[in-house]
Amino acid sequence: RWKSQKSIEVTLRANVQGLGKPGDVVTVAPGRMRNQLYPMRLASYIDKNAQIIKDATVAGQSALKSAQEATQAYQQAAKKEQRIVQLQELRHRLQALGPLVFARAVNEILPGSKTIFGSVQAEDVVRELKEKHGINVDKVTVQGTKIKSVGDSWARVDLGDLGHVELKVVVERK
């Protein structure tokens, strides 16, 4: 004699009133599945082996995602550490520099005037650092440079988390 099952689990393929929506795993009587749901393609039988494989796959994907996130976090930390080392090296190179000297024409209309034509700006400081000292800095990091007179001034190079470095800027008569 057949060993009767009281209920079985099935996966719904369509919205079935009173049971659920597509993708839901529900428990139904075997007769309902055999006579109504399966012939009308409203549900499909669950293969226990397929379910085990699916669960293992989901667990594997979860572990893979965790490993990828850990790798990404490690790479970000390594990049940040590398950036800090680069900034420290830049700081030491900038601190070892002497004054940056610029020659500019002076407005001679007023006797004893120290006002220059134009000004010494961030672009000039960046160009001077790159051409004469081989140091690359971004124009945005150079502050306090719109010097309009002959004499000594200061330019500030912002190094983010490591603070800033003050550079002496000397403007001379051309």
Residue frames relative to the residue before (quaternion, step in Angstrom):
aa qw qx qy qz dx dy dz
R 1.0000 0.0000 0.0000 0.0000 0.00 0.00 0.00
W 0.5460 -0.6290 0.4496 0.3227 3.53 -1.12 0.74
K 0.3548 -0.6857 0.5917 0.2323 3.48 -1.10 0.76
S 0.2469 -0.8137 0.5076 0.1385 3.58 -0.30 1.16
Q 0.3074 -0.7187 0.5952 0.1861 3.48 -1.18 0.74
K 0.4434 -0.6971 0.4973 0.2649 3.52 -0.97 0.80
S 0.7934 -0.0954 0.0774 0.5962 3.60 1.08 -0.73
I 0.1606 -0.7622 0.6179 0.1067 3.55 -1.29 0.43
E 0.4302 -0.6702 0.5373 0.2775 3.53 -1.28 0.44
V 0.0188 -0.7855 0.6180 -0.0255 3.55 -1.00 0.90
T 0.3707 -0.6918 0.5692 0.2450 3.54 -1.30 0.37
L 0.3681 -0.7400 0.5207 0.2140 3.55 -0.73 1.02
R 0.2575 -0.7667 0.5733 0.1313 3.54 -1.04 0.89
A 0.7750 0.1692 -0.0874 0.6025 3.57 1.25 -0.37
N 0.6185 -0.5286 0.4195 0.4026 3.53 -1.29 0.21
V 0.0350 -0.7943 0.6060 -0.0242 3.58 -0.64 1.15
Q 0.4338 -0.7182 0.4814 0.2535 3.54 -0.61 1.16
G 0.8051 0.2517 -0.2140 0.4926 3.53 -0.87 0.99
L 0.7312 0.3852 -0.2424 0.5081 3.62 1.23 -0.25
G 0.6626 -0.4875 0.3365 0.4583 3.59 0.74 -0.97
K 0.5782 -0.5830 0.4508 0.3501 3.51 -1.33 -0.26
P 0.7189 -0.4418 0.2942 0.4489 3.63 -1.22 0.25
G 0.7672 0.3323 -0.2736 0.4755 3.56 -0.99 0.92
D 0.5573 0.6000 -0.3951 0.4163 3.60 1.21 -0.32
V 0.2746 -0.7089 0.6219 0.1879 3.56 -1.14 0.72
V 0.0134 0.8143 -0.5755 0.0747 3.56 -0.61 1.23
T 0.3940 -0.6855 0.5602 0.2470 3.53 -1.30 0.40
V 0.0451 0.7940 -0.6018 0.0736 3.58 -0.83 1.07
A 0.6016 -0.5270 0.4446 0.4034 3.55 -1.29 0.21
P 0.5759 -0.6130 0.4069 0.3563 3.63 -0.98 0.76
G 0.6346 0.5386 -0.3347 0.4418 3.59 1.02 -0.74
R 0.6415 0.5136 -0.3278 0.4660 3.61 0.96 -0.78
M 0.6474 0.5043 -0.3213 0.4726 3.55 0.98 -0.81
R 0.7003 0.4934 -0.2649 0.4426 3.56 0.82 -1.06
N 0.7837 0.3771 -0.1755 0.4613 3.61 0.88 -0.94
Q 0.8051 0.2825 -0.1357 0.5036 3.60 1.02 -0.70
L 0.7735 0.4114 -0.2272 0.4253 3.58 0.45 -1.22
Y 0.7092 0.4683 -0.2778 0.4478 3.59 0.80 -0.99
P 0.6859 0.4752 -0.3227 0.4468 3.68 0.75 -0.86
M 0.7118 0.4279 -0.2598 0.4927 3.60 1.06 -0.65
R 0.4155 -0.7362 0.4327 0.3133 3.59 1.37 0.11
L 0.3619 0.7300 -0.4938 0.3038 3.55 1.01 0.81
A 0.7915 0.0941 -0.0368 0.6028 3.58 1.23 -0.45
S 0.1916 -0.7558 0.6096 0.1428 3.55 -1.30 0.33
Y 0.5653 -0.5942 0.4560 0.3456 3.52 -1.21 0.62
I 0.3639 -0.6993 0.5687 0.2349 3.54 -1.18 0.61
D 0.2702 -0.7352 0.6029 0.1516 3.52 -0.82 1.08
K 0.4382 -0.7285 0.4584 0.2591 3.60 -0.54 1.16
N 0.6489 0.5081 -0.3250 0.4638 3.62 0.98 -0.78
A 0.6400 0.5138 -0.3228 0.4714 3.57 0.99 -0.79
Q 0.6322 0.5304 -0.3289 0.4593 3.58 1.04 -0.77
I 0.6394 0.5142 -0.3241 0.4708 3.59 0.99 -0.82
I 0.6576 0.4975 -0.3084 0.4743 3.58 0.96 -0.86
K 0.6403 0.5273 -0.3210 0.4572 3.57 0.99 -0.84
D 0.6531 0.5090 -0.3104 0.4670 3.58 0.95 -0.88
A 0.6515 0.5067 -0.3111 0.4712 3.58 0.99 -0.85
T 0.6406 0.5248 -0.3188 0.4610 3.57 1.02 -0.81
V 0.6464 0.5114 -0.3164 0.4696 3.58 0.96 -0.87
A 0.6537 0.5030 -0.3126 0.4712 3.58 0.97 -0.85
G 0.6515 0.5148 -0.3085 0.4641 3.57 1.01 -0.83
Q 0.6488 0.5069 -0.3144 0.4725 3.56 1.00 -0.80
S 0.6320 0.5272 -0.3260 0.4652 3.56 1.04 -0.76
A 0.6592 0.4948 -0.3047 0.4772 3.58 0.96 -0.86
L 0.6369 0.5227 -0.3227 0.4658 3.58 1.00 -0.81
K 0.6509 0.5130 -0.3151 0.4624 3.58 0.95 -0.86
S 0.6404 0.5171 -0.3181 0.4704 3.59 1.00 -0.83
A 0.6567 0.5040 -0.3079 0.4688 3.58 0.97 -0.85
Q 0.6464 0.5130 -0.3204 0.4652 3.59 1.00 -0.79
E 0.6480 0.5106 -0.3175 0.4674 3.57 0.99 -0.81
A 0.6458 0.5106 -0.3184 0.4700 3.58 1.00 -0.80
T 0.6441 0.5161 -0.3162 0.4677 3.58 1.00 -0.83
Q 0.6534 0.5105 -0.3116 0.4641 3.56 0.96 -0.87
A 0.6453 0.5120 -0.3210 0.4673 3.60 0.95 -0.83
Y 0.6414 0.5160 -0.3199 0.4690 3.59 1.00 -0.84
Q 0.6631 0.5048 -0.3089 0.4583 3.60 0.92 -0.90
Q 0.6430 0.5119 -0.3250 0.4678 3.59 1.00 -0.78
A 0.6491 0.5051 -0.3161 0.4729 3.59 0.97 -0.82
A 0.6470 0.5147 -0.3155 0.4658 3.59 1.00 -0.82
K 0.6440 0.5108 -0.3215 0.4700 3.61 0.99 -0.80
K 0.6505 0.5132 -0.3178 0.4610 3.57 0.97 -0.87
E 0.6490 0.5110 -0.3113 0.4698 3.58 0.97 -0.85
Q 0.6428 0.5153 -0.3152 0.4711 3.57 1.00 -0.85
R 0.6482 0.5173 -0.3133 0.4627 3.58 0.98 -0.83
I 0.6327 0.5224 -0.3285 0.4678 3.60 1.01 -0.78
V 0.6448 0.5097 -0.3227 0.4694 3.60 0.97 -0.84
Q 0.6453 0.5139 -0.3196 0.4661 3.60 0.97 -0.83
L 0.6660 0.4986 -0.3041 0.4641 3.58 0.95 -0.86
Q 0.6327 0.5190 -0.3367 0.4657 3.60 1.04 -0.73
E 0.6395 0.5107 -0.3194 0.4777 3.58 1.00 -0.81
L 0.6415 0.5180 -0.3146 0.4704 3.59 1.00 -0.85
R 0.6309 0.5366 -0.3293 0.4535 3.58 0.97 -0.85
H 0.6719 0.4946 -0.3027 0.4608 3.61 0.86 -0.92
R 0.6581 0.5053 -0.3137 0.4618 3.60 0.97 -0.83
L 0.6735 0.4923 -0.2997 0.4628 3.59 0.96 -0.84
Q 0.6578 0.5121 -0.3139 0.4545 3.58 1.00 -0.80
A 0.6683 0.5072 -0.2974 0.4556 3.59 1.14 -0.59
L 0.5336 0.6473 -0.3984 0.3709 3.60 1.25 -0.24
G 0.4155 -0.6407 0.5797 0.2844 3.50 -1.30 0.53
P 0.7318 -0.3934 0.2833 0.4790 3.56 -1.23 -0.21
L 0.3887 -0.6695 0.5782 0.2576 3.54 -1.22 0.61
V 0.1616 -0.8183 0.5495 0.0485 3.57 -0.60 1.16
F 0.0548 -0.7798 0.6236 -0.0089 3.54 -0.94 1.02
A 0.2204 -0.7518 0.6070 0.1335 3.60 -0.99 0.86
R 0.0389 0.8032 -0.5894 0.0773 3.55 -0.77 1.09
A 0.5210 -0.6160 0.4928 0.3260 3.54 -1.21 0.61
V 0.3001 -0.7646 0.5509 0.1478 3.56 -1.00 0.94
N 0.4844 -0.6392 0.5186 0.2963 3.56 -1.12 0.74
E 0.1610 -0.8420 0.5127 0.0474 3.59 -0.26 1.32
I 0.3802 0.7452 -0.4823 0.2599 3.62 1.20 0.08
L 0.7527 0.2658 -0.1670 0.5787 3.56 0.95 -0.87
P 0.4480 -0.6969 0.4788 0.2905 3.62 -0.73 0.96
G 0.8161 0.2178 -0.1861 0.5020 3.58 -0.95 0.91
S 0.4109 0.7226 -0.4640 0.3061 3.59 1.25 0.19
K 0.2371 -0.7681 0.5803 0.1306 3.54 -1.06 0.77
T 0.4498 0.7018 -0.4403 0.3334 3.58 1.32 0.05
I 0.2456 -0.7774 0.5653 0.1254 3.56 -0.90 0.97
F 0.5151 -0.5787 0.5143 0.3677 3.53 -1.31 0.34
G 0.7855 0.1811 -0.1731 0.5659 3.56 -0.78 0.99
S 0.3242 -0.7189 0.5632 0.2466 3.55 -1.13 -0.66
V 0.4303 -0.6183 0.5676 0.3323 3.52 -1.34 0.10
Q 0.0619 -0.8293 0.5546 -0.0276 3.55 -0.54 1.23
A 0.7555 -0.3814 0.2834 0.4510 3.54 -1.37 0.04
E 0.6261 0.5468 -0.3431 0.4374 3.61 0.98 -0.82
D 0.6474 0.5221 -0.3167 0.4561 3.59 1.01 -0.82
V 0.6527 0.5039 -0.3112 0.4724 3.58 0.97 -0.85
V 0.6488 0.5145 -0.3165 0.4628 3.59 0.93 -0.89
R 0.6572 0.5077 -0.3054 0.4659 3.60 0.92 -0.91
E 0.6502 0.5197 -0.3096 0.4596 3.60 0.93 -0.91
L 0.6646 0.4997 -0.3066 0.4633 3.60 0.91 -0.90
K 0.6912 0.4812 -0.2829 0.4591 3.57 0.94 -0.86
E 0.7397 0.4444 -0.2496 0.4393 3.59 0.74 -1.03
K 0.7916 0.3433 -0.1770 0.4734 3.59 0.80 -0.92
H 0.7973 0.2876 -0.1378 0.5124 3.59 1.10 -0.60
G 0.4178 -0.7377 0.4466 0.2858 3.61 1.26 -0.13
I 0.5060 0.6321 -0.4252 0.4046 3.58 1.17 0.57
N 0.1957 -0.7863 0.5784 0.0943 3.56 -0.74 1.08
V 0.0971 0.7566 -0.6416 0.0805 3.55 -0.81 1.08
D 0.4938 -0.6455 0.4969 0.3043 3.54 -1.20 0.53
K 0.5843 -0.6119 0.4156 0.3339 3.55 -1.03 0.86
V 0.6234 0.5679 -0.3351 0.4202 3.58 1.07 -0.75
T 0.6728 0.5142 -0.3038 0.4366 3.60 1.07 -0.64
V 0.6338 0.5156 -0.3312 0.4719 3.61 1.23 -0.34
Q 0.0318 -0.8194 0.5705 -0.0454 3.56 -0.66 1.18
G 0.7842 0.3655 -0.2460 0.4369 3.56 -1.30 0.31
T 0.5981 0.5651 -0.3741 0.4278 3.56 1.11 0.51
K 0.4133 0.5727 -0.6324 0.3183 3.46 -0.46 1.33
I 0.0628 0.8441 -0.5200 0.1144 3.47 0.71 1.25
K 0.0964 -0.8401 0.5337 -0.0051 3.58 -0.70 1.13
S 0.7406 0.3430 -0.2375 0.5267 3.59 1.19 0.27
V 0.5918 -0.5611 0.4496 0.3644 3.54 -1.30 0.44
G 0.5768 0.5864 -0.4373 0.3638 3.57 -1.08 0.74
D 0.6493 -0.5098 0.3984 0.3998 3.53 -1.34 -0.26
S 0.0367 0.7651 -0.6415 0.0414 3.53 -1.11 0.82
W 0.3627 -0.7141 0.5527 0.2303 3.51 -1.34 0.00
A 0.1400 -0.7382 0.6529 0.0954 3.54 -1.18 0.71
R 0.2513 -0.7740 0.5683 0.1219 3.55 -1.00 0.79
V 0.1547 -0.7611 0.6248 0.0803 3.58 -0.92 0.99
D 0.2888 -0.7770 0.5424 0.1365 3.56 -0.58 1.21
L 0.1425 -0.8088 0.5689 0.0439 3.58 -0.81 1.05
G 0.5999 -0.6027 0.3545 0.3888 3.57 1.10 0.62
D 0.8537 -0.0286 0.0617 0.5164 3.57 -0.79 -1.10
L 0.6884 0.4900 -0.2820 0.4544 3.60 1.15 -0.53
G 0.6290 -0.5575 0.3342 0.4264 3.59 1.22 0.27
H 0.5100 -0.6180 0.4894 0.3443 3.54 -0.99 -0.88
V 0.2715 -0.7232 0.6075 0.1850 3.55 -1.35 0.27
E 0.2997 -0.7409 0.5770 0.1682 3.55 -0.96 0.94
L 0.1313 -0.7815 0.6076 0.0524 3.58 -0.88 1.01
K 0.3755 -0.7062 0.5506 0.2390 3.55 -0.96 0.87
V 0.1004 -0.7811 0.6160 0.0191 3.56 -0.89 1.03
V 0.1041 -0.7924 0.6006 0.0228 3.57 -0.74 1.11
V 0.1251 -0.7682 0.6248 0.0617 3.56 -0.83 1.02
E 0.1067 -0.8046 0.5841 0.0074 3.57 -0.74 1.16
R 0.5800 -0.5545 0.4598 0.3802 3.53 -1.32 0.35
K 0.3993 -0.7098 0.5362 0.2219 3.51 -1.09 0.81
